[in-house]
């Protein structure tokens, strides 16, 4: 198996006023080379923290307490900062929902992309700038030379997103982590960005970890999907398989609750209750309080992620299949 | 037909709860030494529609389409530039203070950001009951009872009334906003991008950008683009056979949560132009896949293209 990234039993905790939040609580996830893997879940489920843990970009009060992140077989957890810096931006890049978090307001977008290229590929500034203009053209920005001389605030939201993608791909990373890249955009602009990401994937051959809460985007973009709930992956399967036969009660609820175009539903199915308080996650399966099945043992023990579906690639964490 | 005449004729006969006619809202851009108006943001540029009692109209559009400005203008949260709106035949824009007070009881608005619209220093009971108090409904004891009932109706426990907005999740805050809106038994609810879980037997103007959500709740849908309604039809009909190229593109790119579905997408190039200087003729022509020279010259009127379906396109 040529797994590009393999996350094993990853735990990330945050010390906050009032206790410790186990934001990521034993995540297992594999991303094969050149694949697009979707990571879905409600807000607060730990999707973004998983991504930031892989990138080692956690806030000061956050810490990876256990587990491994193997990239090409090398464990990124515990890697010296300088070496991590080499990998970050060069081999693994990340794009965010709000481009302004990644773009510096006081530098032109051309300079920023050039700087990223210069840092990681040891070329001079001029070569970096040429690459920047080339990248801006690649992400579909018209008049890229002029745009390279503009500041982030002079660009629209969709255009900033393109700039951030240009910057992230400027070093031809093997893995691109995209955290809700189109959530803040209008649907016609979202369509442009998703089309761009599909085209660029063909061009650069990067694997993508796509974090989203939109199952429509997952269906269109991803080869496989991992579903996250309260800090853990509860199900992972090839996309068609997951949509056709979801196994975990939470995934089943998620899929039943999406409004579907052209199909008037009597009443949208809603998963009752809400995500558990991160400071007081119940023992056993964290989904149990909202679960219609409430399988035996789920009140005591946390179920492991195992192949319980129809194929070996379909993994689910639920006691009802044991 | 002059706007003046329309303003005089109160169209009560057809039973519309809300009727909006030729609504225009320009935001002036001041500039220069004398702070004169140098340009206008043409946020709403001649919008007409009506909503019958018990009906839900979905008003859909992307950022900059003017949909939220329509909602805010109807509520008289901002004054219109021109046009008219009637609630059961009574002019909203000409209403005097007392009349307006009454109308504001009859029309309630639910906002997109439930947190921004809830006073953080008021308890949930005070927030939901505020309208009752302002409008002098019942005794203190009766008001308390109504508030508890309302909280139960929207799926929150009555005993939560002593808590404050920050103690609730986003979804719960949305429900607090709904409970507040329902308190005065309004005739019309204007919902601006809400996450509505409960449906009540009310008349709604549902303002949103998510077609899949709008379609679930709406009887009819009006699609806005750059200040104008470009298409309007019964919800199912609009989804099944859109006639305006913008509506067609909009529907074609909505991600479908089914990986086995593969369809032809029309990905529009470019972005919505600035409402300060909209294109001549048809506002959509700069992004339209089928635009001709004629579209730059003549603005297409909203015309009936099949029964109950209206589109503003020369080629619809």
Contacts between the chains, C-beta under 8 A, distances in Angstrom:
chain1	res1	chain2	res2	distance
A	156	B	271	5.7
A	158	B	271	5.9
A	159	B	271	7.7
A	186	B	62	3.8
A	186	B	63	5.4
A	186	B	209	6.4
A	186	B	272	7.8
A	187	B	62	6.8
A	187	B	209	6.9
A	187	B	210	7.7
A	187	B	211	7.3
A	187	B	250	6.5
A	187	B	253	5.9
A	187	B	254	6.2
A	188	B	62	6.4
A	188	B	249	6.6
A	188	B	250	6.6
A	188	B	253	6.2
A	188	B	267	7.5
A	188	B	268	4.9
A	189	B	62	7.8
A	189	B	271	6.6
A	190	B	253	7.4
A	190	B	255	7.9
A	191	B	253	3.6
A	191	B	265	6.5
A	191	B	267	4.8
A	191	B	268	7.6
A	192	B	267	5.7
A	192	B	268	7.6
A	192	B	269	7.6
A	194	B	255	7.8
A	195	B	265	7.7
A	195	B	267	5.3
A	214	B	255	6.2
A	215	B	257	4.2
A	216	B	212	7.8
A	216	B	254	6.9
A	216	B	255	2.7
A	216	B	256	5.6
A	216	B	257	4.6
A	217	B	255	4.9
A	218	B	257	7.5
A	219	B	255	6.6
A	219	B	256	6.3
A	219	B	257	5.1
A	219	B	258	5.7
A	219	B	259	4.3
A	219	B	261	7.6
A	220	B	255	5.1
A	220	B	256	7.4
A	220	B	259	7.7
A	239	B	259	4.6
A	240	B	259	4.7
A	240	B	260	6.3
A	243	B	257	7.1
A	243	B	258	6.3
A	243	B	259	5.4
A	243	B	260	7.7
A	244	B	260	7.8
A	255	B	257	7.2
A	258	B	212	7.7
A	258	B	257	4.9
A	259	B	212	4.3
A	259	B	213	5.5
A	259	B	215	7.3
A	259	B	216	4.7
A	260	B	212	6.9
A	260	B	256	7.8
A	260	B	257	6.7
A	261	B	211	6.8
A	261	B	212	5.1
A	261	B	215	6.2
A	261	B	239	6.2
A	261	B	251	7.5
A	261	B	254	5.9
A	261	B	256	6.7
A	262	B	215	7.4
A	262	B	236	7.6
A	262	B	239	5.2
A	262	B	240	7.0
A	264	B	215	7.9
A	264	B	216	6.9
A	264	B	236	7.6
A	265	B	216	6.7
A	267	B	199	7.7
A	268	B	197	7.7
A	268	B	216	6.8
A	270	B	197	6.2
A	274	B	169	5.7
A	274	B	171	7.1
A	274	B	172	7.9
